Amino acid sequence: MSTHITKLSSYSFYYLYNIRRIRKYLSRRCAETLVHAFITARIDYCNSLLYGRPEYRINKLRRIQNAAARLICQQSRFCHITSLLLDLHWLPVKFLIIRLAPRADKMNRISRCDWLPVRARWSFLARSGYGLCPAMKIYHMLVFYPI
């Protein structure tokens, strides 16, 4: 699995470098399309296999996602990433892996909010109608209302 993450990292940063070179000629929508085609599709592919892996391996994928978000929004590498991810409606890689991965006991399947604590689940259900997609509601709730 470490080989997969290493190759994915080098592949992604190679394409990010090339997209960055032509970014000034692209609209935001075109840049988003290129990043989705070359980077995020690769990150999302088989990411449920990364469940339970060490944090330092997941951080490599997080760095790729953060660099892609900064490229799309044309921000420097020192700006805060949370607002950019919210603007793009992206979940951080760690939440994507948790959301899509099967449980260790394999007897229960993850439902939409199973992995959330009870208080957070109630907060998610109480805020379910204010216009964001469900994944962003969960992310917004975890960032701004920590337990």
N, C-alpha and C positions, 0 to 999 in steps of 0.2 A: 504494500500500500504506500510505503514511503517513496518508491520509485514512481508510482502514478502521480503523487502530489508534486514531486520534484519536476517531472516532465511537464505536468500541467502548468506549473509555475513558470518554467522557462518559456514554454510555448505562449502563455498568456502575456508575459512581459515583452516578448518579441513583437506580438501583434499590437500591444498597447503603444510600444515605441513607434511602430509604423503608422498607426492611426494618429498619434500625436503629431507626427510630421505633416500630415495633411489636414489636421483639425481646423486650421484657420480658413480653409476653403469649404468646409462642411457646415450645414445647419445643425442645430441641436438634435433634430429628429433623425437626420442621417447618421450622426455620430452615435446616437442611441441604437440605431439599427445595426451598425457595424459592431458595436460592443456586444450587443445581444447575440449576434451571429457567431462571433469569434471567441468571446470570453465567457459570458454568463451561461451559454449553452454547455460549455465544457465544465464549468464549475458545478452546474446542476446535475450533470450526468453521473449517475450512480453515487450521489452524495450520501445516500442512506448507509452505504458501506463504511462510511467514516464515523459512524456512531460508536462512541467509546474510545476513540483514538485520543492520544495525548493532545493537550492544548497547543503545544508548539507546532504540531502539524496542521491543526485547524487554523492557526494564526497565519500560515502561509497563504491559505485561501482567502482569509480576511484581508490581507494586504493587497491581493489581486483585486478583490471587489472594491476596496477603498480607492485604489489607483484608477480603476475604471470609472467610478463615480466622479472622481475629481477631473478626469479627462472629459467626461460628458459635460460637466458643469463649468469647465474651464477655470478651476480653482487651483490655488497653489497647494503644495503638499503639506502646508502647515495650518490649513483651515480645518475647522471641526467637521467631522464626517457625519455626525448624527443628522444635522439639518439637510445635508445632501441626500442621504439615504431616504429620509422622509419625503423630500421633494421628488425623488425618482420612484417612490413607492416600492423600495427594495427592503427586504428583511436582511439582517446580518446573517452571515454564513452559519454561525452557531445555531440560530433559531431555525434555519432551513433544515439542518441536519436533525435537530430534535423533533421537528414537526413531521418529517418524513420517515424517520427511522422506526423500526419495530421495537417493541419492548424486549427486554432481556429474557423475560420468562416466556414469551411468545404465546401466552394463553390469552392475553387481552390485547386487542388492537387499539392503537391510539385514536381516540376520537378528536374532535376539533379542539377541545380544551382540556383533555385528560391530564396533561403534564403540568397544568397550571395549579397553583394552590387554590383552596376554596375561596378565599377573599378575592383573589385576582379573577377567578372564574365569574364570581358575582359581578365584579366591576366590569368585566368584558360584556356580560349579558346586559348590564344596565346601560352601557354606552353603545349598544349595537346599532343605533340608528343615526349617527351623526355624519354619515357621508363617506367614510373611508372604507377601503376594502377590508375584509376580515383579518388578513395577515397584518396590515398596518395598524388595525385597532389593537391587536395583541402587542405589537412592538411599541406603540404609543403608550399603552397601559404599563408595560414593563419598564420603560424608560422613565416616564414621568410619575408613576405611582409605585415605586418599589416597596416590597414587603419586608 
